[in-house]
Amino acid sequence: MTYRSNSNLVSSSHKHCDQLLKIFNDTFLNSHNTCLQKGADEPLYRPAGDGQQHHCIAFTRDYYASALHEIAHWCVAGEARRQQLDYGYWYAPDGRSDTQQKEFESVEVAPQALEWMFSEAAGIKFRVSADNLAMGLGASAEFKDRIHARVMKNCTTGVNARAHAFIMALQHFYYRDKSLQGNSYERQTLD
């Protein structure tokens, strides 16, 4: 797998989850009492309480893209959702029907649009996730179109404060500066 950084392709080994942990925790641990943790078998958001001091975003093993995706969900979730285990979201595991897949895609547009913006800020290639390998259903063209349209809207109207702070932190760490510009995102790169 290769990633783009400042118009140069670099291998994925140049992006380390420990860097991402530092970027996120430095940005949000004190301001939002939220930490990022690697090493989970499955991603999970746990609100503070029951002996847990901080809200915690746990991502799969040491997968950089998994972390960006889970952070995007955290950025989309409002205050009430961030008080619930896994934000109280509906989730059907791999093996979804066509109908369930359409519902999955409808709720994934906003987080995957942010994930693409985070990926751009970090200088890595974004890949749309249909998250339904068992059924052999890839991401639909409509889903990709909606993600692209949402990114374009985000670039025009802006993103919320948490997403903006994270994009700025990523850009600063990785010496990038075009993550909020619409011309950084081409629809055909999603195919």
N, C-alpha and C positions, 0 to 999 in steps of 0.2 A: 504494500500500500504506500502511496506517495502523497505528500501534502504540498501545498503551495505556500511559500513564504516570501513576501516581497518579490513576487513574480518568478521566483526560483523554486524548482521542485526539490523537496528534501524528503528523506525517508521518515516514516512514522517514529523511528527510534529517537528522533530529535525532540519529540514532544513527550514529556514525562508527567505522569499524574502527580508526582510530588510537587512539581511546579504549579499545577492547577490547584492543588490543595492549599498551597501558600497564597496564591492569588485570591482565591475565594475566601479563605479564612481571614486573611488580612483585611479584606474588604467588608465582610459581613459578620464576623463573629461578635464584635463589640456592638456594631450598629443595629443588628437584627437578631442577636443571640442565636445565630445559625451557623453550624459547621458542616463541612464537607468531609466525608470519610470514604475511603476505598476499601475493597476487599469483600463486599457483600456477594453472596451467591445470586441474589436477585436484588434489583434496585428497590429502595424503600425510603419513604420520608416518615420520620418519627418526630412528633412535636415534643417539646420539653414537658417534663412532669413524670410522675411515678419514679422518682429518683434520678431522672435524666436532666441534667442542668441546662443543656442547650437543645434547640431544635436541631435535627440531624438529617442531612441528605446523604444517604448511603448509595453508592453506585457499584456496578458489577465489577468485581475483581480489580483490575488496574486499567480498565478500558477508558481511554480519554474521551472517546465519543459518547460512551455511556454517561460519563460525568457531565458533559455539556448538555446532554438531553435531560438529565434529571435536574440540572440547574435551571434549564428553560422551563420545566414544569413548575419549579419553585417561583420563578419570576412571573409566571402567568397566574398562579394561585393568589387569591385575595386573602385578606387577614383572617376571615372566618375559616377558609379552606386550610390555611396554614396551622390551624389549631386541631386538625383532624389527621388521624393516621392515613398516610398516603393521600392526603388532601381530600379524602372521602370520594375519590374518583371511581367511576365504574371501570372495570378492566376485565376483559375476557381473554384467557390465555391463547397461545398459539393453537391453531385449529379452528379459527372463527369461520362462520358461514359468510356468504357474500353479503348478507344483510348486516351481520355484526361487523364485517370489515368496513362497510360504508359508514357505520356509526363510529367506529374507531377512527377512520380518516377524518370525520367531521370534527372530532374533539382534538385531533393531533395537529391541525393546521397551525394554530398559534404557537404551540411549543416548538414545532419543527421549524417554523420560520425564525424564531429566536435562536434555535440551535444553529441554523445556517449562519446567522449573523455572528454568533459566538465563534463558530468555526472560522469564518472570515477574519475575525479579530485575532484569532490565534494562529492563522496561517495554515490551516489544515483543510482538506477537502471534506465537504459535507456530503453525506449520503442519506437520501430519503429512506426512512424505515417504515415498511409496511407491517413489520413485526408479525408475520403470519406465514412462516416458512413451511409448516406442516401441510397447509392447504395449497401451497404453490402459488399463492396470490401475491404478486408484487404490487408496488405502489401504482395506482392508476394514473393515467395522464391527467385526469381532472384533479386528483390530489396534488400532483406536482404543480399544476397550473395555479391552484389555490395557495400553495405554499409560496410560490414565486410572487403572486399578487400581494400576499400579506407582507412579504419582505419589502416590496416596493412601497406599500402603504406605510410600513414602519419607518422607512427611510424618509418619507415625505412628512408624516405627522409626528414622528418620534415614538419612542418606546417608554415604558414606565421607568421610574427612578431606579429600581433595582437592576433592571436589564441594562439601562444606560450606564450605571456605575460599573457593572461587570464588563461591559464592552470596553469602557475606558480603561479599566484595570488590565484587561487582556491586551489591548492595543499598546499600552505603556510597557508592559512586560516584554512583549514580542516585537516592539518597535514597528508597529503598523498604524495606519491612520485613515483607512478608507472604508471601514466597516459600516459606516452610516451613510454611504453614498450609493445610490441606486445603480450606478454603472458598474459596481463591483459584483453584481449578481446577474447572471445570464441563465435564462430558463433552460437552455439546451444542456447545461452542465448537470442537470438533474436526471437526464436520460442515460 
